Amino acid sequence: MELTTTVLKDSAYRYFLIVQDQQRHFPKLILFIAAIGLFVFAIPAREFIGFETRFALFAQEMLRNGWTLFPHTYLGPYPDYPGPSTWVVAFLAKLFGGLSLPIAVIPSAILSAWTLVLTWRIGALEDKRWAWAAVLALLGTQAFFQQARTLSIDPYVMALLTTSMWLILRADHESRPLPVYKLLLLQFAALAIRGPIGLVMLAGVNTVYFFALGQWRRGLNIGLRALGALITGTGLLLLAAWIECGSSFMNEVLRMQVLGRFRETTDPLGTYWVNSFGNYFYTYMLTVPVVLIYWFMRPALTPSRQRLFLALIVWVLVILVGMSIPATKKARYILPIAPALALLASSLVLSMVGEKYWQRLQKASGYFLRALPLLVLIGLGFLSKELPKHDMDLSLNLWTLGSILLLLGWIGWRNRTHFREESTKIYLIATATLICTNLILIEPFNWKKQTSAEFVNQVEKLRKDANAELGFFNIGKDGAAVVYMVNADTSDRPRFYTQKPNLDKLQKPLYLIMKKHNAKQLFSEYPPAYQGVMDGKSMTAIPLQPKTALSK
């Protein structure tokens, strides 16, 4: 009887723990699913535009020609990126019966949703109110929201870095052993997706954090292991390049993924430090004063809060400083700082007893975030005067967004209380403002500005009817030609010309794509087959016939 009672009690206790664990994880699961829904299912089945076209072309070529170690274009293997990210997109395209933007965005959406969950968990180490405010701040970060809804490899690195920092901070918070081998695995994964620079980002943040704590042994342990992983991983990457296309391609991979990143550039060294005010609005703007005030009041903080703030600051600074060294500087390259910025910007919800400057910053930030809908509304007034210059009619979008912003502004200023008491409402209003602006105005504007499908479809119909080859005149092989080829989705290999083609050497008719001003200046004797807009530029398609055909 006693044994039966003990078993029943043990079973009941285990059941209680299971239910408690499910209740603990339920909000995070809901957050994860809802985020994926926002990132994927609200995406229209539009064409690929901008930098998406390059990664879409990789997937098209892999679907057409089979699996490769590196992505390919119509010119052959592409040395800038390893193959795994393209494998994922190609696999999903095969699984769902074709490549489209909603399908291609699934990896970015899942990784961004995972990052949201980990951001919540990092904030929850101190305060759940901070955790939810951080989620809202991250959703309201311009670069994060845009990258979560596009075909890109940068969300991979962001998710991997956030995972590594979560493992470190959780181990520190719960006094667990440092998961060194998990960190090493994450670093290898970053190298497989982004190349050596991906591993360096993770290893740099992880190592410098321990150095900043004064834990030199741990820092050296992580750093030396990362160095070994970097040498090993780069060697394997070069071996894969040699297997893919020989020694010449291996040298090209070494140049593009390692040595070429440090060539001379016209981008100023401080590009990220200044441009982040726009690309990572509004979190970057709030992070700057938060960090300055924290630095002076840190002695009054608890040790755990000091370490967490230090980790976030190191996270941001290492990426900003490190990524300022390579030649090319684009907003999406520093996407891994977005979770740290969101956590720092939302830390204003925390109570800092006796710190008058912190309380003043809370008050000022409250006014700013409440006023955000009205500030954006003022910006819409200026934008409405500029849209006709781009031959765009977005009046319905402007009226819809304007109405929503007025409502958000009214909610924000109604029944105002202390910042901390209504912080969730304030961050929710700011985030809703930026999400609505993106969905209703910015995304439609970018699509209309960069649309190319109509021009490409019309030219391809004419070209196929004429059984003609495809050529580009004074158009970069890695630029507008990529946009055309993605929309054409053809296995034909284009030709590239910098001078007028010799009609004597043409074997078949040729449709030559060029900018409109080039057609007027150099090909005025040839009537255009079609004129239109591709990637925001006026383009012309000129049909050329072989001289033998003309003589007949």
Backbone hydrogen bonds, N-H to C=O, Kabsch-Sander energy under -0.5 kcal/mol:
donor,donor_aa,acceptor,acceptor_aa,energy
5,T,1,M,-2.4
6,T,2,E,-2.4
7,V,3,L,-2.4
8,L,4,T,-2.4
9,K,5,T,-2.5
10,D,6,T,-2.5
11,S,7,V,-2.7
12,A,8,L,-2.7
13,Y,9,K,-2.4
14,R,10,D,-2.3
15,Y,11,S,-2.6
16,F,12,A,-2.4
17,L,13,Y,-2.2
18,I,14,R,-2.4
19,V,15,Y,-2.6
20,Q,16,F,-2.5
21,D,17,L,-2.5
22,Q,18,I,-2.5
23,Q,19,V,-2.5
24,R,20,Q,-1.8
25,H,21,D,-1.9
26,F,22,Q,-1.5
29,L,25,H,-2.1
30,I,26,F,-2.5
31,L,27,P,-2.4
32,F,28,K,-2.5
33,I,29,L,-2.5
34,A,30,I,-2.8
35,A,31,L,-2.3
36,I,32,F,-2.0
37,G,33,I,-2.2
38,L,34,A,-2.2
39,F,35,A,-2.6
40,V,36,I,-2.7
41,F,36,I,-0.6
41,F,37,G,-0.7
42,A,37,G,-0.6
43,I,40,V,-2.0
46,R,44,P,-2.4
52,E,49,I,-1.6
53,T,50,G,-1.3
54,R,51,F,-0.7
55,F,51,F,-0.9
56,A,52,E,-2.5
57,L,53,T,-2.3
58,F,54,R,-1.8
59,A,55,F,-1.8
60,Q,56,A,-2.5
61,E,57,L,-2.6
62,M,58,F,-2.0
63,L,59,A,-2.5
64,R,60,Q,-1.9
65,N,61,E,-2.7
66,G,62,M,-1.9
73,T,76,G,-2.5
76,G,73,T,-1.6
78,Y,71,P,-3.3
81,Y,78,Y,-0.5
83,G,69,L,-1.4
86,T,83,G,-1.1
87,W,83,G,-1.8
88,V,84,P,-1.9
89,V,85,S,-1.6
90,A,86,T,-2.7
91,F,87,W,-2.7
92,L,88,V,-2.2
93,A,89,V,-2.3
94,K,90,A,-2.3
95,L,91,F,-2.4
96,F,92,L,-2.5
97,G,93,A,-0.5
97,G,94,K,-0.6
98,G,93,A,-3.0
100,S,98,G,-0.5
101,L,46,R,-0.6
104,A,100,S,-2.8
105,V,101,L,-2.0
106,I,103,I,-1.1
109,A,105,V,-2.8
110,I,106,I,-2.7
111,L,107,P,-2.5
112,S,108,S,-2.3
113,A,109,A,-2.5
114,W,110,I,-2.5
115,T,111,L,-2.1
116,L,112,S,-2.1
117,V,113,A,-2.1
118,L,114,W,-2.3
119,T,115,T,-2.4
120,W,116,L,-2.2
121,R,117,V,-2.2
122,I,118,L,-2.4
123,G,119,T,-2.3
124,A,120,W,-2.4
125,L,121,R,-0.6
125,L,122,I,-0.9
126,E,123,G,-1.7
127,D,123,G,-2.4
131,A,127,D,-1.9
132,W,128,K,-2.3
133,A,129,R,-2.0
134,A,130,W,-2.5
135,V,131,A,-1.8
136,L,132,W,-2.1
137,A,133,A,-2.5
138,L,134,A,-2.6
139,L,135,V,-2.3
140,G,136,L,-1.7
141,T,138,L,-1.4
142,Q,140,G,-0.5
142,Q,281,F,-1.6
143,A,279,N,-1.9
145,F,141,T,-2.5
146,Q,142,Q,-2.2
147,Q,143,A,-2.4
148,A,144,F,-2.1
149,R,145,F,-0.7
149,R,146,Q,-0.8
150,T,147,Q,-1.2
152,S,150,T,-0.8
156,Y,153,I,-0.9
157,V,153,I,-1.0
158,M,154,D,-2.1
159,A,155,P,-2.5
160,L,156,Y,-2.4
161,L,157,V,-2.8
162,T,158,M,-2.4
163,T,159,A,-2.2
164,S,160,L,-2.2
165,M,161,L,-2.4
166,W,162,T,-2.2
167,L,163,T,-2.3
168,I,164,S,-2.0
169,L,165,M,-2.8
170,R,166,W,-2.7
171,A,167,L,-2.0
172,D,168,I,-2.2
173,H,169,L,-2.6
174,E,170,R,-2.7
175,S,172,D,-0.5
176,R,171,A,-2.5
180,V,178,L,-2.2
183,L,179,P,-2.1
184,L,180,V,-2.2
185,L,181,Y,-2.1
186,L,182,K,-2.2
187,Q,183,L,-2.0
188,F,184,L,-2.2
189,A,185,L,-2.1
190,A,186,L,-2.1
191,L,187,Q,-2.0
192,A,188,F,-2.3
193,I,189,A,-1.5
194,R,190,A,-3.0
195,G,191,L,-1.8
198,G,195,G,-1.5
199,L,195,G,-1.1
200,V,196,P,-2.2
201,M,197,I,-1.8
202,L,198,G,-1.6
203,A,199,L,-2.9
204,G,200,V,-2.7
205,V,201,M,-2.0
206,N,202,L,-2.5
207,T,203,A,-2.6
208,V,204,G,-2.4
209,Y,205,V,-1.8
210,F,206,N,-1.2
211,F,207,T,-2.0
212,A,208,V,-2.8
213,L,209,Y,-1.4
214,G,210,F,-0.5
214,G,211,F,-1.1
215,Q,210,F,-2.4
216,W,214,G,-1.4
219,G,215,Q,-2.3
220,L,216,W,-2.9
221,N,217,R,-2.3
222,I,218,R,-2.6
223,G,219,G,-2.9
224,L,220,L,-3.0
225,R,221,N,-1.8
226,A,222,I,-2.3
227,L,223,G,-2.3
228,G,224,L,-2.3
229,A,225,R,-2.4
230,L,226,A,-2.7
231,I,227,L,-2.4
232,T,228,G,-2.6
233,G,229,A,-3.2
234,T,230,L,-2.5
235,G,231,I,-2.0
236,L,232,T,-2.3
237,L,233,G,-2.3
238,L,234,T,-2.5
239,L,235,G,-2.1
240,A,236,L,-2.5
241,A,237,L,-2.0
242,W,238,L,-2.3
243,I,239,L,-2.4
244,E,240,A,-2.2
245,C,241,A,-2.4
246,G,242,W,-2.4
249,F,245,C,-0.6
250,M,246,G,-1.7
251,N,247,S,-2.3
252,E,248,S,-1.6
253,V,249,F,-2.5
254,L,250,M,-2.2
255,R,251,N,-2.1
256,M,252,E,-2.8
257,Q,253,V,-2.8
258,V,254,L,-1.2
259,L,254,L,-1.9
260,G,255,R,-4.4
261,R,258,V,-0.8
262,F,259,L,-1.6
263,R,260,G,-1.3
271,T,268,P,-1.5
274,V,270,G,-1.6
275,N,271,T,-2.9
276,S,272,Y,-1.6
277,F,274,V,-1.5
278,G,275,N,-1.7
279,N,275,N,-2.3
280,Y,276,S,-2.0
281,F,278,G,-1.1
284,Y,280,Y,-2.6
286,L,282,Y,-1.5
287,T,283,T,-2.2
288,V,284,Y,-1.6
290,V,286,L,-1.7
291,V,287,T,-2.7
292,L,288,V,-1.8
293,I,289,P,-2.5
294,Y,290,V,-2.6
295,W,291,V,-2.1
296,F,292,L,-0.8
296,F,293,I,-0.7
297,M,293,I,-1.6
298,R,294,Y,-1.3
300,A,297,M,-1.6
301,L,298,R,-1.5
306,Q,302,T,-2.4
307,R,303,P,-2.3
308,L,304,S,-1.9
309,F,305,R,-2.5
310,L,306,Q,-2.5
311,A,307,R,-2.4
312,L,308,L,-2.0
313,I,309,F,-2.4
314,V,310,L,-2.7
315,W,311,A,-2.4
316,V,312,L,-2.0
317,L,313,I,-2.8
318,V,314,V,-2.8
319,I,315,W,-1.3
320,L,316,V,-2.6
321,V,317,L,-3.1
322,G,318,V,-2.6
323,M,319,I,-2.7
324,S,320,L,-0.6
324,S,321,V,-0.7
325,I,322,G,-1.1
327,A,261,R,-3.8
333,Y,330,K,-1.6
334,I,330,K,-0.6
334,I,331,A,-1.1
335,L,332,R,-1.4
337,I,334,I,-2.1
338,A,335,L,-2.4
341,L,337,I,-2.7
342,A,338,A,-2.4
343,L,339,P,-2.3
344,L,340,A,-2.4
345,A,341,L,-3.0
346,S,342,A,-2.0
347,S,343,L,-0.6
347,S,344,L,-0.7
348,L,345,A,-0.6
349,V,346,S,-1.9
350,L,347,S,-1.9
352,M,350,L,-0.6
353,V,351,S,-0.6
355,E,352,M,-1.7
356,K,354,G,-1.0
359,Q,355,E,-1.8
360,R,356,K,-2.1
361,L,357,Y,-2.2
362,Q,358,W,-2.3
363,K,359,Q,-2.1
364,A,360,R,-2.7
365,S,361,L,-2.8
366,G,362,Q,-2.2
367,Y,363,K,-1.9
368,F,364,A,-2.3
369,L,365,S,-2.9
370,R,366,G,-2.1
371,A,367,Y,-2.0
372,L,368,F,-0.7
375,L,371,A,-2.4
376,V,372,L,-2.6
377,L,373,P,-1.9
378,I,374,L,-2.0
379,G,375,L,-1.9
380,L,376,V,-1.9
381,G,377,L,-1.2
382,F,378,I,-1.2
383,L,379,G,-2.3
384,S,380,L,-2.5
385,K,381,G,-0.6
385,K,382,F,-0.8
386,E,382,F,-0.7
386,E,383,L,-1.1
387,L,383,L,-1.9
389,K,386,E,-1.1
390,H,386,E,-0.7
390,H,387,L,-1.5
391,D,388,P,-1.5
392,M,387,L,-1.4
394,L,392,M,-0.6
398,L,394,L,-2.4
399,W,395,S,-2.5
400,T,396,L,-2.5
401,L,397,N,-2.7
402,G,398,L,-2.7
403,S,399,W,-2.1
404,I,400,T,-2.0
405,L,401,L,-2.7
406,L,402,G,-2.1
407,L,403,S,-1.9
408,L,404,I,-2.6
409,G,405,L,-2.7
410,W,406,L,-2.3
411,I,407,L,-2.3
412,G,408,L,-2.3
413,W,409,G,-1.8
414,R,410,W,-0.9
416,R,413,W,-0.6
421,E,418,H,-0.5
422,E,418,H,-1.3
423,S,420,R,-0.7
426,I,422,E,-2.2
427,Y,423,S,-2.8
428,L,424,T,-2.2
429,I,425,K,-2.2
430,A,426,I,-2.1
431,T,427,Y,-2.5
432,A,428,L,-2.7
433,T,429,I,-2.2
434,L,430,A,-1.8
435,I,431,T,-2.7
436,C,432,A,-2.4
437,T,433,T,-2.0
438,N,434,L,-2.1
439,L,435,I,-2.8
440,I,436,C,-2.8
441,L,437,T,-1.7
442,I,437,T,-2.5
443,E,438,N,-2.8
445,F,441,L,-2.4
446,N,442,I,-2.8
447,W,443,E,-2.4
448,K,444,P,-2.5
449,K,445,F,-2.3
450,Q,446,N,-2.1
451,T,447,W,-0.9
455,F,533,V,-0.5
456,V,452,S,-2.5
457,N,453,A,-2.9
458,Q,454,E,-2.1
459,V,455,F,-2.3
460,E,456,V,-2.8
461,K,457,N,-1.9
462,L,458,Q,-1.9
463,R,459,V,-2.9
464,K,460,E,-2.7
465,D,461,K,-2.0
466,A,462,L,-1.7
467,N,464,K,-0.9
468,A,463,R,-2.2
469,E,509,P,-3.3
471,G,511,Y,-2.5
472,F,495,R,-2.5
473,F,513,I,-2.8
474,N,472,F,-0.6
474,N,497,Y,-2.8
479,G,476,G,-1.4
481,A,476,G,-1.0
482,V,479,G,-1.1
483,V,479,G,-1.0
484,Y,480,A,-2.1
485,M,481,A,-2.6
486,V,482,V,-2.3
487,N,483,V,-1.7
488,A,484,Y,-2.3
489,D,485,M,-2.1
490,T,485,M,-0.6
495,R,470,L,-2.0
497,Y,472,F,-3.0
503,L,501,P,-0.8
505,K,502,N,-1.5
506,L,502,N,-0.5
506,L,503,L,-0.7
510,L,544,L,-2.9
511,Y,469,E,-2.9
512,L,510,L,-0.7
512,L,542,I,-3.0
513,I,471,G,-3.0
513,I,511,Y,-0.6
514,M,540,T,-2.3
516,K,538,S,-2.4
518,N,515,K,-0.5
519,A,515,K,-1.8
520,K,516,K,-1.9
521,Q,517,H,-2.0
522,L,518,N,-2.8
523,F,518,N,-0.7
523,F,519,A,-1.2
526,Y,523,F,-1.7
529,A,541,A,-3.0
530,Y,541,A,-1.2
532,G,539,M,-2.3
534,M,537,K,-2.7
535,D,450,Q,-0.5
536,G,451,T,-0.6
537,K,534,M,-1.5
539,M,532,G,-3.4
540,T,514,M,-3.0
541,A,530,Y,-2.8
542,I,512,L,-2.7
542,I,540,T,-0.5
544,L,510,L,-3.4
547,K,503,L,-1.8
550,L,546,P,-1.8
551,S,547,K,-2.3
552,K,548,T,-1.3
